[in-house]
Amino acid sequence: MNSVFIFPGQGSQSVGMGFSFYKNSSKAKELLDHASEYCKVDFKQLLFNNNENLNKSEFTQMAIVLNSLMAYEALREQVNIEAKYSLGHSLGEFSALAIQGAFDFLDVITLVNKRGRFMQEDCSIIEAGMMVILGLDDEIVKELCQKAFANGKSVYVANYNCDGQIVVAGLKPDLIACENDFKNAGAKRTMLLNMSVASHCPLLKNASMKLSKELKKILKDNFKNVISNVNAKAYNDKNQALTLLSDQLTKPVLYKQSIKAIDNDVDFYIEFGASVLKGLNKKITQKETYALSKMEDIDEILKVIK
């Protein structure tokens, strides 16, 4: 059976994530302990206890990727399963790349710390934000964003999550100013997200250039297939990755399109570290998605693959 490994992005963090893996999987524990030493970060404190850093982008991104990789290690400790494809939502693409051999695990955790810092630096000098829009067709949202841009506003499509759910990014005052336009076009709901960055839009151009320099240092020359957020196509070498991962910060996440592109070629999906994408997949595909967010979830997956 062909499986796809999927990895959540920023927003999936929660206090206590990864604790079950740390306590019950020697491989997961080893990874967290090594990451703490390598990155000079107390990851037990960051993941398991209430703290203000968990929602700071530079630390959030590290925590989410580490948690996903711990979940992966916990499963691999019990069964030797390979993915036909791997993909992630936004930040999750870096987890997907790591398990497909594009990065060493410890290097990718350090990399996303820098990625988060670069994003925050770009957005700290502006009033950035993101907004979810429910109940509108993709083309209508795209047209409204283009109209807003033509009128001098910074509003861009950022995430194509599933039919009827799109996230836009830009300057927060501009997003608020456009809210009635989305509602008048038929949106069932619009909601500003609790984020201080404007991901996947041109406002992150400087962060994209900084990230590209860091990618060159640690990307492996070749790796197994990963589906790109930028074009919903598979890639597997350093040259492609350098372009796609730099573009990923300034262009929309094609999550819905990515799942549809591979769905006929796979039997089921496994989400590592959360169940956010499982919820989206229910609206995109009829194939089953298994969410691995704690050790007990492994039992259900083993029934399917053994």
Wavefront OBJ file of the C-alpha trace (Angstrom):
o trace
v 0.000 0.000 0.000
v 1.225 3.485 -0.853
v 1.305 5.968 1.999
v 1.941 9.709 2.119
v 3.543 11.332 5.139
v 2.176 14.812 5.891
v 3.438 17.397 8.370
v 1.623 20.341 9.999
v 2.815 23.924 10.072
v 2.747 26.898 12.412
v -0.413 27.089 14.466
v -0.385 23.391 15.362
v 1.665 23.936 18.530
v 0.273 23.116 21.968
v 1.710 22.802 25.459
v 2.670 19.204 26.158
v 3.114 18.139 22.549
v 5.642 15.368 22.136
v 5.567 14.315 25.792
v 3.998 10.937 25.015
v 6.716 10.197 22.461
v 9.472 11.387 24.781
v 8.291 9.123 27.606
v 7.597 6.020 25.513
v 10.010 6.028 22.568
v 13.756 5.781 23.066
v 14.378 7.189 19.569
v 12.125 10.194 20.190
v 13.743 10.849 23.580
v 17.187 10.602 22.044
v 16.240 13.109 19.330
v 14.885 15.675 21.798
v 17.885 15.329 24.104
v 20.345 15.666 21.220
v 18.414 18.628 19.797
v 18.533 20.396 23.187
v 22.287 19.985 23.329
v 22.895 20.836 19.651
v 20.620 23.913 19.537
v 21.301 25.099 23.104
v 17.550 25.128 23.752
v 15.746 23.422 26.649
v 13.186 21.613 24.489
v 11.597 19.841 27.460
v 10.734 23.258 28.871
v 9.659 24.607 25.454
v 7.372 21.690 24.522
v 6.109 20.347 27.835
v 5.570 23.385 30.080
v 3.682 26.666 29.838
v 6.080 29.308 28.540
v 5.999 32.475 26.462
v 8.477 31.203 23.851
v 6.204 28.544 22.387
v 4.245 31.206 20.491
v 7.284 33.193 19.339
v 7.839 32.334 15.684
v 11.531 31.422 15.955
v 10.832 28.955 18.785
v 7.418 27.839 17.530
v 8.905 26.591 14.296
v 11.623 24.616 16.073
v 9.102 23.052 18.449
v 6.693 21.970 15.710
v 9.374 20.426 13.518
v 10.954 18.619 16.484
v 7.570 17.282 17.583
v 6.808 15.994 14.078
v 10.196 14.307 13.812
v 9.733 12.719 17.247
v 6.420 11.280 16.071
v 8.140 9.945 12.956
v 10.942 8.370 15.004
v 8.416 6.761 17.364
v 6.617 5.100 14.449
v 9.813 4.043 12.678
v 11.003 2.468 15.921
v 8.134 0.003 15.623
v 7.763 -0.512 11.877
v 9.863 0.071 8.775
v 7.479 2.113 6.642
v 8.438 4.334 3.724
v 6.385 7.075 2.104
v 5.685 7.232 -1.617
v 5.566 10.997 -1.151
v 6.063 13.382 1.719
v 4.612 16.869 2.024
v 3.954 19.536 4.590
v 1.795 22.590 5.090
v 4.066 25.655 5.048
v 6.643 25.030 7.811
v 5.743 21.336 7.592
v 7.516 21.090 4.251
v 10.803 21.273 6.159
v 9.819 18.273 8.288
v 8.838 16.457 5.101
v 12.224 17.212 3.566
v 14.089 16.010 6.645
v 12.464 12.566 6.710
v 13.113 12.210 2.965
v 16.832 12.808 3.455
v 17.200 16.453 2.377
v 18.421 17.621 5.805
v 19.961 16.119 8.896
v 17.347 16.274 11.658
v 19.374 18.540 13.953
v 20.292 20.873 11.097
v 16.679 21.368 10.027
v 15.636 22.285 13.579
v 18.334 24.970 13.634
v 17.325 26.112 10.144
v 13.673 26.713 11.003
v 14.738 28.705 14.058
v 16.491 31.064 11.655
v 13.538 30.954 9.259
v 11.209 32.048 12.055
v 13.594 34.803 13.084
v 13.935 36.084 9.522
v 10.145 36.168 9.148
v 9.716 38.001 12.435
v 12.410 40.531 11.512
v 10.635 41.369 8.244
v 7.284 41.738 9.971
v 8.440 43.575 13.096
v 8.765 46.827 11.149
v 5.241 46.576 9.712
v 1.804 45.742 11.115
v 1.517 42.302 9.545
v -1.334 39.842 9.844
v -3.270 36.941 8.377
v -6.989 36.280 7.975
v -8.968 33.121 7.246
v -11.900 33.358 4.841
v -14.613 30.702 4.833
v -17.180 29.992 2.156
v -15.744 31.737 -0.911
v -14.428 30.214 -4.134
v -10.696 30.501 -4.777
v -11.085 32.731 -7.827
v -13.302 35.219 -6.006
v -10.789 35.606 -3.177
v -7.954 35.928 -5.691
v -9.826 38.607 -7.652
v -10.644 40.584 -4.512
v -6.996 40.483 -3.423
v -5.892 41.688 -6.864
v -8.447 44.503 -6.724
v -7.231 45.511 -3.261
v -3.622 45.497 -4.479
v -4.581 47.691 -7.438
v -6.048 50.128 -4.897
v -2.779 50.308 -2.971
v -3.505 47.700 -0.292
v -1.179 44.855 0.704
v -3.507 41.846 0.718
v -2.477 38.511 -0.816
v -3.726 34.926 -1.013
v -1.460 32.921 1.316
v -2.928 29.406 1.831
v -5.290 27.299 -0.266
v -6.299 24.947 2.548
v -9.420 23.245 1.171
v -12.528 24.176 -0.790
v -14.136 27.086 0.991
v -11.173 27.822 3.270
v -8.494 30.272 2.196
v -6.048 32.324 4.251
v -4.941 35.762 3.117
v -1.936 37.704 4.393
v -0.697 41.266 4.338
v -0.824 44.450 6.362
v -3.329 44.090 9.182
v -5.067 47.454 8.584
v -5.504 46.505 4.919
v -6.911 43.095 5.827
v -9.426 44.750 8.142
v -10.315 47.274 5.452
v -11.049 44.441 2.994
v -13.113 42.383 5.417
v -16.434 43.785 4.236
v -15.466 43.142 0.604
v -15.057 39.443 1.363
v -18.318 39.361 3.311
v -20.229 41.223 0.601
v -18.947 38.689 -1.929
v -20.561 35.907 0.107
v -17.973 34.821 2.687
v -19.631 32.931 5.534
v -16.977 34.107 7.964
v -13.762 36.110 8.119
v -11.426 35.979 11.098
v -8.073 37.577 11.855
v -5.572 34.966 13.040
v -3.435 35.386 16.138
v -0.237 35.829 14.128
v 2.261 38.678 13.916
v 3.745 37.569 10.582
v 2.364 37.681 7.045
v 3.441 34.314 5.674
v 3.572 33.352 1.996
v 3.351 36.800 0.471
v 5.766 39.390 -1.005
v 6.196 41.098 2.369
v 8.707 38.329 3.210
v 11.053 39.003 0.297
v 14.025 39.849 2.532
v 13.431 36.786 4.709
v 13.351 34.660 1.559
v 16.785 35.905 0.449
v 18.285 35.298 3.898
v 16.808 31.800 4.032
v 18.260 30.937 0.628
v 21.789 31.540 1.933
v 21.190 29.220 4.896
v 19.656 26.512 2.696
v 22.772 26.322 0.530
v 24.844 25.344 3.559
v 22.884 22.266 4.676
v 20.706 20.910 1.846
v 21.770 17.496 0.549
v 22.290 17.093 -3.208
v 19.545 14.492 -3.627
v 16.665 13.088 -1.587
v 13.373 11.213 -1.945
v 10.269 12.843 -3.424
v 8.701 15.795 -1.626
v 5.656 17.662 -2.934
v 6.256 21.410 -3.162
v 3.902 23.937 -1.570
v 4.699 26.304 -4.445
v 3.676 24.213 -7.482
v 2.138 20.991 -6.063
v 4.767 18.922 -7.916
v 7.406 16.481 -6.689
v 11.046 17.528 -6.392
v 14.127 15.663 -5.177
v 17.342 17.630 -5.599
v 19.154 20.595 -4.109
v 18.842 22.957 -7.072
v 15.069 22.576 -7.209
v 14.798 22.893 -3.436
v 16.788 26.133 -3.305
v 14.348 27.806 -5.675
v 11.142 26.291 -4.308
v 11.878 26.827 -0.614
v 12.886 30.442 -1.179
v 9.727 31.031 -3.211
v 7.668 29.278 -0.537
v 7.948 32.282 1.801
v 6.567 34.718 -0.778
v 4.051 32.580 -2.712
v 0.812 30.836 -1.656
v 0.751 27.369 -0.094
v -1.017 25.029 -2.528
v -2.000 22.438 0.067
v -5.371 21.511 -1.431
v -3.841 21.281 -4.897
v -0.990 19.092 -3.608
v -3.321 16.505 -2.080
v -5.468 16.391 -5.220
v -2.381 15.989 -7.412
v -1.261 12.761 -5.730
v -4.510 11.356 -4.348
v -5.126 8.810 -7.123
v -1.659 7.377 -6.580
v -1.883 6.689 -2.827
v -3.896 4.617 -0.363
v -3.739 6.623 2.880
v -2.069 9.530 4.661
v -0.252 9.753 8.000
v 0.031 13.115 9.746
v 2.925 13.404 12.184
v 2.624 15.466 15.365
v -0.922 16.857 15.134
v -4.350 16.350 13.553
v -4.773 19.704 11.799
v -4.193 18.346 8.300
v -6.424 15.359 8.975
v -9.267 17.847 9.333
v -8.409 19.522 6.039
v -8.001 16.187 4.258
v -11.552 15.179 5.188
v -12.694 18.037 2.961
v -10.301 17.213 0.102
v -10.052 13.427 -0.224
v -11.999 10.285 0.595
v -8.765 8.490 1.514
v -8.161 7.929 5.218
v -5.763 10.161 7.151
v -4.271 8.818 10.383
v -3.072 11.437 12.865
v -0.069 10.475 14.996
v -0.010 12.949 17.900
v 0.607 10.515 20.771
v 2.000 6.993 21.208
v -1.424 5.310 21.380
v -2.139 6.461 17.809
v 0.530 4.089 16.518
v -1.659 1.051 17.233
v -4.278 2.155 14.708
v -1.623 2.761 12.056
v -0.011 -0.624 12.645
v -3.348 -2.335 11.971
v -3.420 -0.750 8.521
v 0.132 -1.346 7.399
v 0.830 -4.820 8.840
l 1 2 3 4 5 6 7 8 9 10 11 12 13 14 15 16 17 18 19 20 21 22 23 24 25 26 27 28 29 30 31 32 33 34 35 36 37 38 39 40 41 42 43 44 45 46 47 48 49 50 51 52 53 54 55 56 57 58 59 60 61 62 63 64 65 66 67 68 69 70 71 72 73 74 75 76 77 78 79 80 81 82 83 84 85 86 87 88 89 90 91 92 93 94 95 96 97 98 99 100 101 102 103 104 105 106 107 108 109 110 111 112 113 114 115 116 117 118 119 120 121 122 123 124 125 126 127 128 129 130 131 132 133 134 135 136 137 138 139 140 141 142 143 144 145 146 147 148 149 150 151 152 153 154 155 156 157 158 159 160 161 162 163 164 165 166 167 168 169 170 171 172 173 174 175 176 177 178 179 180 181 182 183 184 185 186 187 188 189 190 191 192 193 194 195 196 197 198 199 200 201 202 203 204 205 206 207 208 209 210 211 212 213 214 215 216 217 218 219 220 221 222 223 224 225 226 227 228 229 230 231 232 233 234 235 236 237 238 239 240 241 242 243 244 245 246 247 248 249 250 251 252 253 254 255 256 257 258 259 260 261 262 263 264 265 266 267 268 269 270 271 272 273 274 275 276 277 278 279 280 281 282 283 284 285 286 287 288 289 290 291 292 293 294 295 296 297 298 299 300 301 302 303 304 305 306
